[in-house]
Amino acid sequence: MTIGAFIFTIVLVVISLQLDVNRNTNENTPELNTWTELEKRSIHKLTLFNNDNKIKFLKNTTGVWIMSEPERIVADQARVHKVLTTILEMDIKRVLPLMDIHKKRIASNGLSVKCEFSDKTIICSLFKMPMMNKHLYIHFKGENRVLKCIEETNIDFQVKTSLYWTRRLFPFTIESIKTLVYTKNDHKVYFSQTKEGWTSSIIPGLDWQLFFSEIQNASCLEYIKGKASGDLLASYEFDFQSGRKSLLELRLLPKKGFVAFYMGTTRGQILNKETVDKYFPVIHSK
């Protein structure tokens, strides 16, 4: 960067900060939470992108966010919701005119987000300004203003797939399951969920009610790339209240150990023996 360009950039920053300081907090500030709860729930596709990378997500019929591109895998639900919460529940403090310095910050270190609702699509860019790290700036495509917000979610500006892989082995609510079939060593157990709790086709060898209350604590150590392979040890066949179905297989891979694969995904989850023993238990028949 030349000395002239450096000085010009400093001047723009100073002007931007001066405008920021002088602007009244309530002046032209739009209402907060302008999206209704129904509109928020209607978001079914999400794209994160910058100059170099792009990640696409879609929400399935059970309300679980799935990374659909560049690979297909269940997403970290908390991270996806953090991005959505930042945009849909922003705490706006000031409204600023869109300036060249804002455009440069968007281009250099911004995170762009595309949200697809049932009836509309919005695209916005999130970015930070020099010496203003406690605040987040949001620019909606097509507008000539920038919203300065209090940052409460501390989102990550990197567009990396590994940041959005879930560590949870069962990344959905247990209430969303209608029935399931658990298979191990050629033995099958059929479960169904009622208002009173879980019922099974066998006399339990463990407390199944407690088992299902703790199942969402299961997590993996790391991910490996590839589709299901190796010796099949056990499986879960899920039938959800929405009508969607899913299959989870536990396999033993040479040099990798215990790996869980969801049908249709492109990565497996490596599990330790403690997790396998607890969440893929031995079946005690009648």
C-alpha positions, 0 to 999 in steps of 0.5 A: 500500500502506498503512503497516499493510499494509507493516509486516505484509508486512515481519513476514511476511518476517522470520518466513519468513526466521527459519524458514528460518535455524532449520530444519535442512537435512536435516529432512523433506527428501525424496529428491532426483531422486525421478523415474526416468529412464523417468518423466522421458522420459515427459513429453510435454506442458508448460505454462508460465503466470502470471496473464497468459500461457500457453504450451503445448509438446508433444514430438513422436515424434522427441523435439523440443519444439514450442510448440503454443499460442498459436502453433505453432513449434519450441521452443528445446530448451535453454530447455525442458529448463532448466525441466524440469531445475529441477523434476526435478533440484532440489537441495533444501536446506530444507523450509518450511511454506507461508505467506501470503508464499509465496502472495503471491510466487507470485501476483506474480512466480511461474512456474507449470509443468504437466508431463504424464507418461504416467501422471500430471500435476504442477503446481508454482510457482517463485518467489523470496523477498526478499533470497534471490535465490540460492535458488529456491522450489518449491511443488507444488500441493496440498502445505502445504510449500515447497521451498527449492532451490539455483538452478543453472539461472537460469531466466527467470520471464517467460512470453513466446513469443519467449523459447522460439523456437529460433534453430536452423534444424535443431532435431533430432538428425541421428541421428534422420533416416532419409532426406531429399530435398534439392531446389534449382533443380529438381535433387533429391538423395536421402540415406539414413543408414547405420551407415557414414554418409550415402549420396547419389544423386549424386557429391558436389560437396562433402563431404556427411559434413562437411556433415551433421556441421556442419548443426546449427550453422545458425541464423537471425537472427530470426523473422517471423510468417506462413506460407510465401510468396514464391519457392521456392528450395530445400527439405528433405524429412525422413523420421525414424527414428520415421516422422514427416515434415517439410518445410523450404522456403527462400523469397525474400520481398520486403524480407525476403530469405531466409526458411525455413519449416517446414510447419505453423508460423506463423513463418519464420526469416530467414537471412543469405546466408552461411547460405543459401550454406552450408546450401542448396548448389548441387547438382553432378550426375553 
